[in-house]
């Protein structure tokens, strides 16, 4: 089962991997698929800050090139154009999404317990396997996400990482309806998904970000917005908003905010600090006096990307209209420009590259 597939497809290829990398649009060979795989033609890919770190190689991981990978990206949405001989439950024309993990082992304690995002043999898209900056991708059928009707590709693409990751963080936090939740960097592509999901779950989001992102954040469900550029004491303002106590939770998607996390919790007992953002290796530590943890019953929890179930749940929120479009769709000709803006922290929401626009 297949549709006519060309010999080559478009890709945003990393050139000069490392601190001075750039992305060039090139034509690359279309991969052959195995019996248990799908060939997916992507219509779009989201641009995530993790892509920058992979291409810059500043996370103390082996470089992309060590795995033979030239294309970053892990937020792909498209359609199946070829089905492997052993695949029974997919067909050509089905809508499909590619996530940060392109596959897991399916046979370890983490996979058995719905924690596939922590599989020790997980294969990270855009680092260990070709990422969604490549138009045509081979994807294991068992770990490809189904995109439901009613969710456009430009919405579904970013959900693969940003919304799925934030859904997992909110679930892991144990935060409840009515709780105040602070999103430092909440105007970015990951944080804004968390704002929407927290609102849909009955929580009370507060965004801390630059003032230029206020309109988007308020539109997407933030109850309060604190401009760190104009507010002299952001933690004090958060404490004021939350009844003079402090937030119940902080979901950190901008690593520069780790130093401020305890201030946002304030005097709240049992506050949750969710560590999501990954800074460059060796640049940030989070900590405090043991007494702050003990007397405040503070929980500091690391949380990784979403599971298959998180992705399906986030897509369902979008289908119900509870995750709204956050993306600016751009042609491939603006790929490098978009990467530069993302690196500089100038992107509100998400940028999505459309493979159907040169």
N, C-alpha and C positions, 0 to 999 in steps of 0.2 A: 504494500500500500504506500503510495507516494504521489506527490504532484511533481511537475517538472521543476527540477532544481538546477540552478546554474552551476558552473564550475567554480566561480569565485563570488565572494560577497564583500560588503564594506566592513571596515573595522577602524576603531580608534586605537592605534598602536602606540605603545610607549616607546619613546626614543630617548637615548641617553639616560637610562634608568639611574636613579639617584637624586641628589638634591636639586640638580638642574634639569630634570626631566622635562619633556614636552610630549604632547599627544599629536600624532599625525594621522589623518584619514588615508587609509591605504586599502587596496584590494588584497584579500587573503584567500587561500584555498578553503573550500568548504569541507568540513570533516566527514569522514565515513563513520557510520554508526555501527555499534555492536547489536547483537540479537535482542538484548534487553534494554536498548536505548531508543530515544526519540531524536529526530532532527527538528529543532525548533527554529523558525524564522522569526527573529525579534522585530517588532515594530518600533520599540523604543527601549531606552535604558535610562534609569535615574543616575545622577552623579552624586556620590556619597563621599564624605570626608575620608572614610576608610580607603577609598581608591587612591587618594592623595598619598596616604601613608604607605600603601603598597608600592606605588610607583616611585616614591622618594626613598623607600627602604629605610625608614627611621624607627621601626618598631622592634628592632633586635630579632627579626625573623630572617630566615633565608630569603634572598631576593627572588622576585618573580622569575627571573631568568634561570635560577637553579632548577626550576620545574619546567622550563621550556615555555613559559607563559609570556605572551606579549601584550595581552589585552586585560585590563582591569575590569571592574564592574561586577555588581551582584544584585541588580534591581531590574531584571528584564521581563518584558511582557510581549507575547507574540502568539504564534500559531504553529501547530504541529504540521510539518510538511512531509515527513517520512516516518514510518513506524518499523521498529525492528521485528524480525521474524518471530521472536518469542513473546512479544508484547500482545496481550489479549484485550486490555481494557482501555486502550487509547485508539483514536482514529485520526486520519488526516483531516485537518480543519478544526480540531479541538483547540481551545485557547489554553495557553500554558505560560507559567511563570518560572523564572530562575531565581533562586535565593542565594544568600551568602554562603550557605553550605550546599555544594552541588551534589554531595552524597555523603552517607554515613555507612557504618558497617552493618547496621540492623541486627547485630548479634552480640551485643554487650549489655552490661547492667544498665547503662544510661539509656540505650535505645529501648530496652525492654520496659523501662519505667517512664517513658514519655519525656525523657531528657536527652533526646537525640542531638540537641544543640551542644551538648558536652561530650559527644562521642569522641573518644581519644583517637579514632581513625578518621575523623571528619575531614572532608576535602573542601578547602575554602576556594570558592570561585573568585577568579581574578588574582589569585596568588598561586594556588596549587593546580588549578585547572583554568582553561581559558574562560575569561569573564564576559560579562554582558556588553562590553564595548565592541564585541564581535557580533555581526548580524545573524549568522547561522551558528548554532551551538548543538553539540551532541549532549543529551541529558539523560541520566538514568530514569527510566519510566517510573520506577517505584518511588522516586524522590522528587519528581517534578510536580509543581503545584498547579491545580486546576483553577482557572479564572472564571468566575460565574458571569453569565450574561448580566448586563446592567452596570458593570464596572469597566469603564474605559481603560485602555492600555496605559494612558498617561497617569491614571490614578492607581492602577494595579501594579505598575512597575515599582514605584517607591514603597508600596505596601510590603513587597517582598523582604525588604530590610527594615526601613524606618518604622513603619507601623507595627510590624511583627515583633521587632526588638522592644518597642515601647509597651506592647501588650504583655510580653513576657515580664518586663520589669515591674509593671503595675500588678500583675498577678503575684509575682515573687515578693512584692513589698507587703502584701497583706493589708494594704490601706483600704479604708471602707468609705461608703457613701457619706458625704458630709465632711470628710477630712480635707484640710487645707494641704495642697501639694504645690511646692515651688519647682518651677522649671527654669533653672539658669540656662541661658541660650535657647529658650523655648521658641524663639522665632526662626530657628534653623530647621532644616529638613527633617531631622529626627524628633527634636523637641516639639514641633508643632503637631506632629502626629500624636505624641503623648498628651498634649493639651486636649485634643479632640477626644481621645479615648477616655481620659480621666473625666471629662465633662459627661460623656455618654455613660460612664459608670457611676455617676452621681457625686463625684468629688468636686472640689473647689480649686481650680487651677490658678496659680499666680505665676506670671512670666517675669523673669528678670532678663532684660536684653537692651540693646541700643534702641533709642526712640523711634528710629525709622521703621522698626518692625511692629510697632504698636498696633497699627490698623489691622494687619493680618492676624495678629494674636487675638485681638478682641473679637474679630469676626469669627474666628475659629473656636471660640468658647472660653477664652481666658476671662476669669472674673475680675482680676486686677492685673495691672501692668506696672512694673517698676523700671524706670529708665536708669541704668547704672551710670550713664554719662552725666546726668543732671542731678541725681539724688546723692546727697553728701554721705548718708549712712544707709546703705541698702538694707542691711540686716535689721536696723531699727525700724525701717519702714515696713518690712515684712512682719515684724513683731507687732507693730501697730495695727496692720491689716487683720492679723489673726487674733484679735481680742487681747493684745498685750501679752501673749504667751509665746507663740512661735508656731511654725508649721508642723503638721504631723509627718510630712515626708518631703524629701528633696530628691528629685531625679536629675542627675547631673549628665547633661549631654554636651557641655562645653567644658573641657578639662581645666580651663583657667579658673573655674569656679570651685574646685575642690577645697581650696583654702578658705572659702566662705561658708562651707556647708554647715558647720556646727552653729554658726551665727544665725542661719535661717531656722534651725530647730529651736534656738532660743532656750526657753525654760520648759518646753514641752517634754513630758515624760514619755519614753518609749518611741521617740522619733526614729524614722527610717531614713537612712542616707543610702540611696541606690547609686552604685558606681557603674556607669554605662560608658562614658567617654574614655577612650584609650589615648593617653598622651604619648608623645615621643619617649622612647626608653630613657630612663634616668633623669627625667625632668621634674617629676611631681611625686610628692608623698602626701598621704592623707593620715592625720593622726591628731591626738590630743592627750591631755593628762588622763591616766586611768580613772581618776575620780569623775571625770566628765562622763565617761561611759557608765560607770557604776551608779552614781547618783541620778543620772539622767536616763538610765536604762536604754541607752542609745544603741541602735542596730545599724551596722555598716555592712551592706550586702553587695557583693559583686553580681552582675547579671550580664549574660552574653546575648547573642542573637536569639531570635524566636525559633520555636519548634515548628514542625509541620502543622500542628494543631493551632499554634498562634497565628500562623499565616492564614489558615482557613478562617479563623475567628475574625481576624482583621478584615479580610475580604468580605465577610458577612456584614460587618459594621458598615463597610462602604456600600454594599448592595442595599442596605436599609437607609442610606443617606446620612449616616452618622459620622462618616469620614468623608470630608469634602475635598475637592481638588485643591492641591497646594502647589501645583507645579506650573512653571513657565516652560512651554515646549519650544525648543530651538532646533534649527537645522544642523547638520553635521559640520557645516562651514564655521560654526561658532563654538566648536568643541574646545579648542585651546583657550579662547576668551572666557568660556564658562568655567574651565578649570582654574584659571587665574582668579576669577571672582570668588570662587569657592575657597581657594587658599587664603584669600584676603578677608574672609568673613563677611562678604558683601551680599550674600544670597539670602533672601527671605524665602522660607519654604524650600522647594526643590527645583532644580533645573533638570529637565528631561530632554534627552537628545532623540530626535525622530529619524530613524533610518530611512524613512521614505522622503525625507527632505534633504537635498544636497546642500 
